[in-house]
Amino acid sequence: MAEQNQIPATRTRIIKNLERILGRPVIVYFTSFNHPVMITDEDADMLEGLLQKMDLSNGLALVINSPGGSGLTAERIIRACRSYSGTDEYWAIVPNKAKSAATMVCFGASKILMGPTSELGPIDPQIKINTNTFGSAYNVIKSYEDLFDRATKSKGRLEPYLQQLSNYNEKEIDHLRMIQSLSEDIAVKTLANGMMKGISEDDIRSKIQIFLTPEETKTHGRPIYRSDALKCGLKVEKLDAKDDLWKVIYELYIRMNNYVSGRVSKSIETKTYAYAMPIPKGGGKND
């Protein structure tokens, strides 16, 4: 029954083994890709509560798997992990997918451990386009600016442009610019105070462009693998598919992902403590 339900006890052995190999405490943070949940402030609160109970004199390793959520919460998680760590830093381990705000959490680490299939992703903010569709704030801003630019340069009739521009709200565009700038600012400052310390913010911004806009990836969900992360100057430790460490990490991923895909919607665990959030009412991948 424990195996069928994937209760936290089924992962205790794996977390202890991972700690033995890494030489530092491990905390595991997963949010579901199946249920409508995100990285939120309550996660940061619970994570900090667990950090308070751990001996972090040798630092910590955060195993993170999530489709993303709030950039401001990501900033809080980074601060909590750095503040409670006895070494003022932490390692991020990506067993499968750490996207959007979860990628930002990885930016806060001193190094990111990635396997051959591990994915990071763009951090450009997503907004609700209609009831069932989300889109990039960057693309909305760009389409507005392109249309406005064509209108100002047009030597013909302006009515077609004015009609299309009437579909945009200037205050909303300004708001989108602000949240896009916020996401970029968190990422750049986080890296400048961590794994890219000593590099100017302008240079960091230039190096991580693939993460800041969908210009290269084309879509928010497209994977950014470790080879591209390394090209950006991120400190990535590559794990081979046959490495014993990767096998331990991947078993933990399979068990934890099963848990947050069916039994709960998100979970934060250590070898001693565990917190889980129930599946939201009516929450399902197709709802």
C-alpha angles and dihedrals in degrees: 000000000000090000093045093050095036094223116189092261089069089066101042093088091051094048091050090049091049091051090051092053096043097040093226139079119278130216120187121210121182132166121188126261088196102054129056098257133122141190102284140172093264088062090056090049093051092044090053090049090056093044089056090060096051133086100237100169089121094045124250144259120227116205104202132184119166144127088232138246135180118022090203090056089050088055090051092049091051091051092048094050093047095043097050095041114101088217094046090240143071140202122239119214118198109197094176122332130006103170136178108334089013088059087054089055088054089052087062093059126095087232138359121225110211133176125212092274100035114127136206120180147202116291099207108133118259123218134193110261096179139336097299104017135081124190142180118280086210092060093048091051092046094050090050093048093046091050092047091049092051090049093053091048096044117115093189135060116332097199096090090052094044090050091054094043089055087071089067128074113215093211090053091049089052089050091051090050089052096051091045090051090047093054091048092047093052092049096046096044091045091054092043089057094044138022094000097044113153094033117107118250091241091055091047090051090052094047095051099044091123087066097043101055137021091234093109102026092043092208136045094236097053113117123249104204128204094265091062091042089055091050088056090058097254116149102245126172108208117219119200120229090243096048113119089226092055091049090055092047092048094050088052089050094051093050097042094044090051089052096052093040097057116006103037138002100234138002140189116196145173128180088270109029136040136188125188135179119218121241109272114253109270088007116148138132093259099039 
